[in-house]
Amino acid sequence: MATLKPNNLRLTLARNIRQARKHRGWSQEQLAERASLSSVYISQIESSRKAASVDVIELLALGFETPAELLLRG
């Protein structure tokens, strides 16, 4: 069995959200509006200060119009 590191998935999610947002040329405010979240929360998720719930990951995926599993892919 692989050794798991705490927060590894949180860091992967943060990186993938930031990359997807920047690839689209969106600000954190624009993503927040599309995902029905606050820009402060987007910032906290992208910096790994907050862990996103499954519901929040789903909102982000809807905002990006992409499958949620792509946001979690390492």
HTML snippet that shows the backbone in 3Dmol.js (N, CA, C, O; Angstrom):
<script src="https://3Dmol.org/build/3Dmol-min.js"></script>
<div id="view" style="width:600px;height:400px;position:relative"></div>
<script>
const pdb = `
ATOM      1  N   MET A   1       0.836  -1.179   0.000  1.00  0.00           N
ATOM      2  CA  MET A   1       0.000   0.000   0.000  1.00  0.00           C
ATOM      3  C   MET A   1       0.888   1.251   0.000  1.00  0.00           C
ATOM      4  O   MET A   1       1.907   1.296   0.688  1.00  0.00           O
ATOM      5  N   ALA A   2       0.497   2.247  -0.764  1.00  0.00           N
ATOM      6  CA  ALA A   2       1.257   3.492  -0.855  1.00  0.00           C
ATOM      7  C   ALA A   2       1.145   4.280   0.453  1.00  0.00           C
ATOM      8  O   ALA A   2       0.116   4.248   1.127  1.00  0.00           O
ATOM      9  N   THR A   3       2.204   4.973   0.789  1.00  0.00           N
ATOM     10  CA  THR A   3       2.189   5.826   1.960  1.00  0.00           C
ATOM     11  C   THR A   3       1.506   7.136   1.604  1.00  0.00           C
ATOM     12  O   THR A   3       1.893   7.809   0.649  1.00  0.00           O
ATOM     13  N   LEU A   4       0.497   7.492   2.370  1.00  0.00           N
ATOM     14  CA  LEU A   4      -0.247   8.720   2.111  1.00  0.00           C
ATOM     15  C   LEU A   4       0.316   9.863   2.937  1.00  0.00           C
ATOM     16  O   LEU A   4       0.683   9.684   4.098  1.00  0.00           O
ATOM     17  N   LYS A   5       0.377  11.006   2.345  1.00  0.00           N
ATOM     18  CA  LYS A   5       0.843  12.196   3.038  1.00  0.00           C
ATOM     19  C   LYS A   5      -0.370  13.075   3.343  1.00  0.00           C
ATOM     20  O   LYS A   5      -1.204  13.293   2.464  1.00  0.00           O
ATOM     21  N   PRO A   6      -0.482  13.577   4.555  1.00  0.00           N
ATOM     22  CA  PRO A   6      -1.599  14.469   4.880  1.00  0.00           C
ATOM     23  C   PRO A   6      -1.598  15.691   3.968  1.00  0.00           C
ATOM     24  O   PRO A   6      -0.544  16.242   3.653  1.00  0.00           O
ATOM     25  N   ASN A   7      -2.772  16.102   3.556  1.00  0.00           N
ATOM     26  CA  ASN A   7      -2.976  17.309   2.737  1.00  0.00           C
ATOM     27  C   ASN A   7      -2.513  17.166   1.296  1.00  0.00           C
ATOM     28  O   ASN A   7      -2.578  18.140   0.547  1.00  0.00           O
ATOM     29  N   ASN A   8      -2.049  15.993   0.874  1.00  0.00           N
ATOM     30  CA  ASN A   8      -1.579  15.828  -0.492  1.00  0.00           C
ATOM     31  C   ASN A   8      -2.702  16.110  -1.494  1.00  0.00           C
ATOM     32  O   ASN A   8      -2.476  16.786  -2.498  1.00  0.00           O
ATOM     33  N   LEU A   9      -3.900  15.603  -1.234  1.00  0.00           N
ATOM     34  CA  LEU A   9      -5.022  15.837  -2.136  1.00  0.00           C
ATOM     35  C   LEU A   9      -5.431  17.306  -2.115  1.00  0.00           C
ATOM     36  O   LEU A   9      -5.812  17.860  -3.147  1.00  0.00           O
ATOM     37  N   ARG A  10      -5.355  17.936  -0.947  1.00  0.00           N
ATOM     38  CA  ARG A  10      -5.673  19.365  -0.839  1.00  0.00           C
ATOM     39  C   ARG A  10      -4.713  20.184  -1.705  1.00  0.00           C
ATOM     40  O   ARG A  10      -5.138  21.120  -2.384  1.00  0.00           O
ATOM     41  N   LEU A  11      -3.432  19.840  -1.685  1.00  0.00           N
ATOM     42  CA  LEU A  11      -2.443  20.550  -2.495  1.00  0.00           C
ATOM     43  C   LEU A  11      -2.670  20.320  -3.985  1.00  0.00           C
ATOM     44  O   LEU A  11      -2.517  21.238  -4.791  1.00  0.00           O
ATOM     45  N   THR A  12      -3.035  19.092  -4.348  1.00  0.00           N
ATOM     46  CA  THR A  12      -3.328  18.776  -5.748  1.00  0.00           C
ATOM     47  C   THR A  12      -4.529  19.571  -6.219  1.00  0.00           C
ATOM     48  O   THR A  12      -4.504  20.153  -7.303  1.00  0.00           O
ATOM     49  N   LEU A  13      -5.578  19.603  -5.417  1.00  0.00           N
ATOM     50  CA  LEU A  13      -6.778  20.364  -5.768  1.00  0.00           C
ATOM     51  C   LEU A  13      -6.447  21.847  -5.927  1.00  0.00           C
ATOM     52  O   LEU A  13      -6.880  22.483  -6.888  1.00  0.00           O
ATOM     53  N   ALA A  14      -5.688  22.389  -4.997  1.00  0.00           N
ATOM     54  CA  ALA A  14      -5.313  23.809  -5.056  1.00  0.00           C
ATOM     55  C   ALA A  14      -4.566  24.118  -6.348  1.00  0.00           C
ATOM     56  O   ALA A  14      -4.866  25.099  -7.029  1.00  0.00           O
ATOM     57  N   ARG A  15      -3.589  23.271  -6.681  1.00  0.00           N
ATOM     58  CA  ARG A  15      -2.800  23.478  -7.908  1.00  0.00           C
ATOM     59  C   ARG A  15      -3.681  23.384  -9.149  1.00  0.00           C
ATOM     60  O   ARG A  15      -3.573  24.212 -10.053  1.00  0.00           O
ATOM     61  N   ASN A  16      -4.552  22.379  -9.194  1.00  0.00           N
ATOM     62  CA  ASN A  16      -5.398  22.186 -10.367  1.00  0.00           C
ATOM     63  C   ASN A  16      -6.401  23.321 -10.548  1.00  0.00           C
ATOM     64  O   ASN A  16      -6.665  23.737 -11.676  1.00  0.00           O
ATOM     65  N   ILE A  17      -6.955  23.819  -9.467  1.00  0.00           N
ATOM     66  CA  ILE A  17      -7.903  24.940  -9.564  1.00  0.00           C
ATOM     67  C   ILE A  17      -7.185  26.183 -10.073  1.00  0.00           C
ATOM     68  O   ILE A  17      -7.664  26.861 -10.982  1.00  0.00           O
ATOM     69  N   ARG A  18      -6.042  26.471  -9.485  1.00  0.00           N
ATOM     70  CA  ARG A  18      -5.279  27.663  -9.901  1.00  0.00           C
ATOM     71  C   ARG A  18      -4.879  27.567 -11.377  1.00  0.00           C
ATOM     72  O   ARG A  18      -5.011  28.534 -12.126  1.00  0.00           O
ATOM     73  N   GLN A  19      -4.388  26.391 -11.786  1.00  0.00           N
ATOM     74  CA  GLN A  19      -3.981  26.215 -13.184  1.00  0.00           C
ATOM     75  C   GLN A  19      -5.169  26.339 -14.135  1.00  0.00           C
ATOM     76  O   GLN A  19      -5.065  26.993 -15.173  1.00  0.00           O
ATOM     77  N   ALA A  20      -6.291  25.721 -13.792  1.00  0.00           N
ATOM     78  CA  ALA A  20      -7.476  25.776 -14.655  1.00  0.00           C
ATOM     79  C   ALA A  20      -7.994  27.209 -14.764  1.00  0.00           C
ATOM     80  O   ALA A  20      -8.401  27.655 -15.837  1.00  0.00           O
ATOM     81  N   ARG A  21      -7.972  27.916 -13.650  1.00  0.00           N
ATOM     82  CA  ARG A  21      -8.454  29.305 -13.643  1.00  0.00           C
ATOM     83  C   ARG A  21      -7.545  30.191 -14.492  1.00  0.00           C
ATOM     84  O   ARG A  21      -8.026  30.978 -15.308  1.00  0.00           O
ATOM     85  N   LYS A  22      -6.253  30.065 -14.302  1.00  0.00           N
ATOM     86  CA  LYS A  22      -5.304  30.891 -15.057  1.00  0.00           C
ATOM     87  C   LYS A  22      -5.314  30.529 -16.539  1.00  0.00           C
ATOM     88  O   LYS A  22      -5.183  31.406 -17.392  1.00  0.00           O
ATOM     89  N   HIS A  23      -5.468  29.244 -16.851  1.00  0.00           N
ATOM     90  CA  HIS A  23      -5.544  28.806 -18.245  1.00  0.00           C
ATOM     91  C   HIS A  23      -6.709  29.498 -18.967  1.00  0.00           C
ATOM     92  O   HIS A  23      -6.611  29.823 -20.151  1.00  0.00           O
ATOM     93  N   ARG A  24      -7.797  29.714 -18.246  1.00  0.00           N
ATOM     94  CA  ARG A  24      -8.966  30.382 -18.828  1.00  0.00           C
ATOM     95  C   ARG A  24      -8.855  31.909 -18.783  1.00  0.00           C
ATOM     96  O   ARG A  24      -9.687  32.612 -19.355  1.00  0.00           O
ATOM     97  N   GLY A  25      -7.831  32.414 -18.105  1.00  0.00           N
ATOM     98  CA  GLY A  25      -7.649  33.856 -18.000  1.00  0.00           C
ATOM     99  C   GLY A  25      -8.626  34.499 -17.022  1.00  0.00           C
ATOM    100  O   GLY A  25      -8.930  35.686 -17.135  1.00  0.00           O
ATOM    101  N   TRP A  26      -9.112  33.723 -16.070  1.00  0.00           N
ATOM    102  CA  TRP A  26     -10.087  34.222 -15.100  1.00  0.00           C
ATOM    103  C   TRP A  26      -9.398  34.702 -13.832  1.00  0.00           C
ATOM    104  O   TRP A  26      -8.360  34.174 -13.434  1.00  0.00           O
ATOM    105  N   SER A  27      -9.983  35.698 -13.213  1.00  0.00           N
ATOM    106  CA  SER A  27      -9.567  36.119 -11.882  1.00  0.00           C
ATOM    107  C   SER A  27     -10.251  35.198 -10.862  1.00  0.00           C
ATOM    108  O   SER A  27     -11.153  34.433 -11.202  1.00  0.00           O
ATOM    109  N   GLN A  28      -9.807  35.290  -9.630  1.00  0.00           N
ATOM    110  CA  GLN A  28     -10.483  34.535  -8.571  1.00  0.00           C
ATOM    111  C   GLN A  28     -11.923  35.005  -8.431  1.00  0.00           C
ATOM    112  O   GLN A  28     -12.808  34.207  -8.122  1.00  0.00           O
ATOM    113  N   GLU A  29     -12.163  36.275  -8.652  1.00  0.00           N
ATOM    114  CA  GLU A  29     -13.512  36.819  -8.572  1.00  0.00           C
ATOM    115  C   GLU A  29     -14.420  36.228  -9.657  1.00  0.00           C
ATOM    116  O   GLU A  29     -15.585  35.922  -9.404  1.00  0.00           O
ATOM    117  N   GLN A  30     -13.875  36.074 -10.859  1.00  0.00           N
ATOM    118  CA  GLN A  30     -14.660  35.501 -11.952  1.00  0.00           C
ATOM    119  C   GLN A  30     -15.005  34.041 -11.678  1.00  0.00           C
ATOM    120  O   GLN A  30     -16.135  33.614 -11.913  1.00  0.00           O
ATOM    121  N   LEU A  31     -14.036  33.276 -11.183  1.00  0.00           N
ATOM    122  CA  LEU A  31     -14.323  31.886 -10.832  1.00  0.00           C
ATOM    123  C   LEU A  31     -15.347  31.831  -9.710  1.00  0.00           C
ATOM    124  O   LEU A  31     -16.280  31.029  -9.755  1.00  0.00           O
ATOM    125  N   ALA A  32     -15.179  32.670  -8.715  1.00  0.00           N
ATOM    126  CA  ALA A  32     -16.116  32.694  -7.588  1.00  0.00           C
ATOM    127  C   ALA A  32     -17.544  32.931  -8.067  1.00  0.00           C
ATOM    128  O   ALA A  32     -18.476  32.267  -7.613  1.00  0.00           O
ATOM    129  N   GLU A  33     -17.710  33.870  -8.975  1.00  0.00           N
ATOM    130  CA  GLU A  33     -19.041  34.158  -9.503  1.00  0.00           C
ATOM    131  C   GLU A  33     -19.615  32.957 -10.254  1.00  0.00           C
ATOM    132  O   GLU A  33     -20.787  32.619 -10.089  1.00  0.00           O
ATOM    133  N   ARG A  34     -18.797  32.324 -11.065  1.00  0.00           N
ATOM    134  CA  ARG A  34     -19.254  31.168 -11.852  1.00  0.00           C
ATOM    135  C   ARG A  34     -19.585  29.967 -10.966  1.00  0.00           C
ATOM    136  O   ARG A  34     -20.455  29.163 -11.303  1.00  0.00           O
ATOM    137  N   ALA A  35     -18.885  29.847  -9.828  1.00  0.00           N
ATOM    138  CA  ALA A  35     -19.074  28.703  -8.937  1.00  0.00           C
ATOM    139  C   ALA A  35     -19.987  29.009  -7.752  1.00  0.00           C
ATOM    140  O   ALA A  35     -20.213  28.149  -6.900  1.00  0.00           O
ATOM    141  N   SER A  36     -20.508  30.226  -7.700  1.00  0.00           N
ATOM    142  CA  SER A  36     -21.378  30.652  -6.586  1.00  0.00           C
ATOM    143  C   SER A  36     -20.668  30.532  -5.237  1.00  0.00           C
ATOM    144  O   SER A  36     -21.239  30.054  -4.256  1.00  0.00           O
ATOM    145  N   LEU A  37     -19.422  30.971  -5.210  1.00  0.00           N
ATOM    146  CA  LEU A  37     -18.613  30.979  -3.995  1.00  0.00           C
ATOM    147  C   LEU A  37     -18.019  32.365  -3.817  1.00  0.00           C
ATOM    148  O   LEU A  37     -18.103  33.197  -4.720  1.00  0.00           O
ATOM    149  N   SER A  38     -17.424  32.620  -2.671  1.00  0.00           N
ATOM    150  CA  SER A  38     -16.780  33.921  -2.476  1.00  0.00           C
ATOM    151  C   SER A  38     -15.347  33.872  -2.995  1.00  0.00           C
ATOM    152  O   SER A  38     -14.706  32.821  -2.993  1.00  0.00           O
ATOM    153  N   SER A  39     -14.863  35.008  -3.430  1.00  0.00           N
ATOM    154  CA  SER A  39     -13.488  35.065  -3.930  1.00  0.00           C
ATOM    155  C   SER A  39     -12.496  34.820  -2.794  1.00  0.00           C
ATOM    156  O   SER A  39     -11.410  34.292  -3.033  1.00  0.00           O
ATOM    157  N   VAL A  40     -12.847  35.191  -1.576  1.00  0.00           N
ATOM    158  CA  VAL A  40     -11.982  34.927  -0.419  1.00  0.00           C
ATOM    159  C   VAL A  40     -11.830  33.420  -0.228  1.00  0.00           C
ATOM    160  O   VAL A  40     -10.735  32.932   0.049  1.00  0.00           O
ATOM    161  N   TYR A  41     -12.930  32.688  -0.376  1.00  0.00           N
ATOM    162  CA  TYR A  41     -12.889  31.237  -0.231  1.00  0.00           C
ATOM    163  C   TYR A  41     -12.064  30.602  -1.348  1.00  0.00           C
ATOM    164  O   TYR A  41     -11.300  29.669  -1.102  1.00  0.00           O
ATOM    165  N   ILE A  42     -12.216  31.100  -2.568  1.00  0.00           N
ATOM    166  CA  ILE A  42     -11.405  30.600  -3.686  1.00  0.00           C
ATOM    167  C   ILE A  42      -9.924  30.794  -3.357  1.00  0.00           C
ATOM    168  O   ILE A  42      -9.122  29.882  -3.560  1.00  0.00           O
ATOM    169  N   SER A  43      -9.561  31.952  -2.861  1.00  0.00           N
ATOM    170  CA  SER A  43      -8.178  32.242  -2.494  1.00  0.00           C
ATOM    171  C   SER A  43      -7.681  31.270  -1.428  1.00  0.00           C
ATOM    172  O   SER A  43      -6.556  30.776  -1.509  1.00  0.00           O
ATOM    173  N   GLN A  44      -8.515  31.000  -0.436  1.00  0.00           N
ATOM    174  CA  GLN A  44      -8.120  30.095   0.642  1.00  0.00           C
ATOM    175  C   GLN A  44      -7.944  28.662   0.139  1.00  0.00           C
ATOM    176  O   GLN A  44      -7.048  27.952   0.596  1.00  0.00           O
ATOM    177  N   ILE A  45      -8.786  28.237  -0.790  1.00  0.00           N
ATOM    178  CA  ILE A  45      -8.649  26.898  -1.358  1.00  0.00           C
ATOM    179  C   ILE A  45      -7.384  26.819  -2.204  1.00  0.00           C
ATOM    180  O   ILE A  45      -6.625  25.856  -2.099  1.00  0.00           O
ATOM    181  N   GLU A  46      -7.156  27.826  -3.042  1.00  0.00           N
ATOM    182  CA  GLU A  46      -5.970  27.830  -3.911  1.00  0.00           C
ATOM    183  C   GLU A  46      -4.663  27.878  -3.134  1.00  0.00           C
ATOM    184  O   GLU A  46      -3.637  27.399  -3.617  1.00  0.00           O
ATOM    185  N   SER A  47      -4.689  28.447  -1.944  1.00  0.00           N
ATOM    186  CA  SER A  47      -3.470  28.518  -1.127  1.00  0.00           C
ATOM    187  C   SER A  47      -3.402  27.375  -0.110  1.00  0.00           C
ATOM    188  O   SER A  47      -2.501  27.332   0.727  1.00  0.00           O
ATOM    189  N   SER A  48      -4.352  26.463  -0.192  1.00  0.00           N
ATOM    190  CA  SER A  48      -4.426  25.288   0.689  1.00  0.00           C
ATOM    191  C   SER A  48      -4.670  25.641   2.150  1.00  0.00           C
ATOM    192  O   SER A  48      -4.414  24.823   3.033  1.00  0.00           O
ATOM    193  N   ARG A  49      -5.158  26.838   2.412  1.00  0.00           N
ATOM    194  CA  ARG A  49      -5.489  27.200   3.791  1.00  0.00           C
ATOM    195  C   ARG A  49      -6.824  26.616   4.220  1.00  0.00           C
ATOM    196  O   ARG A  49      -7.067  26.436   5.414  1.00  0.00           O
ATOM    197  N   LYS A  50      -7.688  26.318   3.266  1.00  0.00           N
ATOM    198  CA  LYS A  50      -8.992  25.710   3.543  1.00  0.00           C
ATOM    199  C   LYS A  50      -9.127  24.451   2.696  1.00  0.00           C
ATOM    200  O   LYS A  50      -8.673  24.399   1.553  1.00  0.00           O
ATOM    201  N   ALA A  51      -9.755  23.450   3.275  1.00  0.00           N
ATOM    202  CA  ALA A  51     -10.067  22.225   2.544  1.00  0.00           C
ATOM    203  C   ALA A  51     -11.457  22.373   1.949  1.00  0.00           C
ATOM    204  O   ALA A  51     -12.380  22.835   2.618  1.00  0.00           O
ATOM    205  N   ALA A  52     -11.601  21.986   0.709  1.00  0.00           N
ATOM    206  CA  ALA A  52     -12.898  22.081   0.024  1.00  0.00           C
ATOM    207  C   ALA A  52     -13.698  20.807   0.282  1.00  0.00           C
ATOM    208  O   ALA A  52     -13.164  19.700   0.215  1.00  0.00           O
ATOM    209  N   SER A  53     -14.971  20.979   0.574  1.00  0.00           N
ATOM    210  CA  SER A  53     -15.860  19.837   0.736  1.00  0.00           C
ATOM    211  C   SER A  53     -16.207  19.274  -0.643  1.00  0.00           C
ATOM    212  O   SER A  53     -15.927  19.893  -1.669  1.00  0.00           O
ATOM    213  N   VAL A  54     -16.809  18.113  -0.647  1.00  0.00           N
ATOM    214  CA  VAL A  54     -17.252  17.508  -1.903  1.00  0.00           C
ATOM    215  C   VAL A  54     -18.234  18.439  -2.604  1.00  0.00           C
ATOM    216  O   VAL A  54     -18.190  18.572  -3.827  1.00  0.00           O
ATOM    217  N   ASP A  55     -19.113  19.079  -1.855  1.00  0.00           N
ATOM    218  CA  ASP A  55     -20.082  19.998  -2.454  1.00  0.00           C
ATOM    219  C   ASP A  55     -19.384  21.188  -3.115  1.00  0.00           C
ATOM    220  O   ASP A  55     -19.794  21.630  -4.188  1.00  0.00           O
ATOM    221  N   VAL A  56     -18.346  21.700  -2.486  1.00  0.00           N
ATOM    222  CA  VAL A  56     -17.603  22.833  -3.050  1.00  0.00           C
ATOM    223  C   VAL A  56     -16.841  22.399  -4.293  1.00  0.00           C
ATOM    224  O   VAL A  56     -16.785  23.139  -5.275  1.00  0.00           O
ATOM    225  N   ILE A  57     -16.256  21.207  -4.261  1.00  0.00           N
ATOM    226  CA  ILE A  57     -15.566  20.701  -5.446  1.00  0.00           C
ATOM    227  C   ILE A  57     -16.550  20.583  -6.603  1.00  0.00           C
ATOM    228  O   ILE A  57     -16.214  20.889  -7.747  1.00  0.00           O
ATOM    229  N   GLU A  58     -17.758  20.140  -6.303  1.00  0.00           N
ATOM    230  CA  GLU A  58     -18.787  20.042  -7.346  1.00  0.00           C
ATOM    231  C   GLU A  58     -19.151  21.422  -7.896  1.00  0.00           C
ATOM    232  O   GLU A  58     -19.318  21.573  -9.107  1.00  0.00           O
ATOM    233  N   LEU A  59     -19.275  22.417  -7.040  1.00  0.00           N
ATOM    234  CA  LEU A  59     -19.565  23.779  -7.507  1.00  0.00           C
ATOM    235  C   LEU A  59     -18.434  24.311  -8.380  1.00  0.00           C
ATOM    236  O   LEU A  59     -18.680  24.953  -9.401  1.00  0.00           O
ATOM    237  N   LEU A  60     -17.211  24.046  -7.981  1.00  0.00           N
ATOM    238  CA  LEU A  60     -16.064  24.481  -8.786  1.00  0.00           C
ATOM    239  C   LEU A  60     -16.062  23.804 -10.145  1.00  0.00           C
ATOM    240  O   LEU A  60     -15.814  24.446 -11.165  1.00  0.00           O
ATOM    241  N   ALA A  61     -16.338  22.512 -10.158  1.00  0.00           N
ATOM    242  CA  ALA A  61     -16.393  21.781 -11.425  1.00  0.00           C
ATOM    243  C   ALA A  61     -17.486  22.350 -12.329  1.00  0.00           C
ATOM    244  O   ALA A  61     -17.284  22.490 -13.536  1.00  0.00           O
ATOM    245  N   LEU A  62     -18.622  22.673 -11.759  1.00  0.00           N
ATOM    246  CA  LEU A  62     -19.697  23.289 -12.547  1.00  0.00           C
ATOM    247  C   LEU A  62     -19.257  24.649 -13.077  1.00  0.00           C
ATOM    248  O   LEU A  62     -19.553  25.000 -14.219  1.00  0.00           O
ATOM    249  N   GLY A  63     -18.552  25.408 -12.253  1.00  0.00           N
ATOM    250  CA  GLY A  63     -18.048  26.704 -12.689  1.00  0.00           C
ATOM    251  C   GLY A  63     -17.080  26.578 -13.848  1.00  0.00           C
ATOM    252  O   GLY A  63     -17.085  27.398 -14.766  1.00  0.00           O
ATOM    253  N   PHE A  64     -16.248  25.546 -13.804  1.00  0.00           N
ATOM    254  CA  PHE A  64     -15.296  25.301 -14.880  1.00  0.00           C
ATOM    255  C   PHE A  64     -15.914  24.536 -16.050  1.00  0.00           C
ATOM    256  O   PHE A  64     -15.310  24.424 -17.117  1.00  0.00           O
ATOM    257  N   GLU A  65     -17.120  24.013 -15.840  1.00  0.00           N
ATOM    258  CA  GLU A  65     -17.781  23.155 -16.838  1.00  0.00           C
ATOM    259  C   GLU A  65     -16.881  21.976 -17.196  1.00  0.00           C
ATOM    260  O   GLU A  65     -16.625  21.696 -18.367  1.00  0.00           O
ATOM    261  N   THR A  66     -16.406  21.287 -16.145  1.00  0.00           N
ATOM    262  CA  THR A  66     -15.520  20.147 -16.299  1.00  0.00           C
ATOM    263  C   THR A  66     -15.889  19.091 -15.257  1.00  0.00           C
ATOM    264  O   THR A  66     -16.467  19.437 -14.227  1.00  0.00           O
ATOM    265  N   PRO A  67     -15.581  17.841 -15.487  1.00  0.00           N
ATOM    266  CA  PRO A  67     -15.848  16.816 -14.475  1.00  0.00           C
ATOM    267  C   PRO A  67     -15.042  17.072 -13.192  1.00  0.00           C
ATOM    268  O   PRO A  67     -13.877  17.466 -13.257  1.00  0.00           O
ATOM    269  N   ALA A  68     -15.653  16.851 -12.057  1.00  0.00           N
ATOM    270  CA  ALA A  68     -14.999  17.094 -10.775  1.00  0.00           C
ATOM    271  C   ALA A  68     -13.722  16.276 -10.618  1.00  0.00           C
ATOM    272  O   ALA A  68     -12.758  16.749 -10.017  1.00  0.00           O
ATOM    273  N   GLU A  69     -13.702  15.063 -11.148  1.00  0.00           N
ATOM    274  CA  GLU A  69     -12.516  14.222 -10.966  1.00  0.00           C
ATOM    275  C   GLU A  69     -11.269  14.829 -11.618  1.00  0.00           C
ATOM    276  O   GLU A  69     -10.153  14.506 -11.211  1.00  0.00           O
ATOM    277  N   LEU A  70     -11.433  15.692 -12.610  1.00  0.00           N
ATOM    278  CA  LEU A  70     -10.271  16.339 -13.218  1.00  0.00           C
ATOM    279  C   LEU A  70      -9.609  17.321 -12.251  1.00  0.00           C
ATOM    280  O   LEU A  70      -8.405  17.563 -12.331  1.00  0.00           O
ATOM    281  N   LEU A  71     -10.398  17.880 -11.343  1.00  0.00           N
ATOM    282  CA  LEU A  71      -9.837  18.817 -10.368  1.00  0.00           C
ATOM    283  C   LEU A  71      -9.023  18.083  -9.305  1.00  0.00           C
ATOM    284  O   LEU A  71      -8.209  18.692  -8.611  1.00  0.00           O
ATOM    285  N   LEU A  72      -9.245  16.780  -9.181  1.00  0.00           N
ATOM    286  CA  LEU A  72      -8.551  16.000  -8.146  1.00  0.00           C
ATOM    287  C   LEU A  72      -7.425  15.149  -8.709  1.00  0.00           C
ATOM    288  O   LEU A  72      -6.711  14.489  -7.955  1.00  0.00           O
ATOM    289  N   ARG A  73      -7.263  15.156 -10.003  1.00  0.00           N
ATOM    290  CA  ARG A  73      -6.255  14.318 -10.647  1.00  0.00           C
ATOM    291  C   ARG A  73      -4.851  14.832 -10.357  1.00  0.00           C
ATOM    292  O   ARG A  73      -4.558  16.018 -10.514  1.00  0.00           O
ATOM    293  N   GLY A  74      -3.991  13.911  -9.930  1.00  0.00           N
ATOM    294  CA  GLY A  74      -2.620  14.265  -9.571  1.00  0.00           C
ATOM    295  C   GLY A  74      -1.681  14.285 -10.720  1.00  0.00           C
ATOM    296  O   GLY A  74      -0.496  14.569 -10.543  1.00  0.00           O
TER     297      GLY A  74
END
`;
const viewer = $3Dmol.createViewer("view");
viewer.addModel(pdb, "pdb");
viewer.setStyle({}, {cartoon: {color: "spectrum"}});
viewer.zoomTo();
viewer.render();
</script>
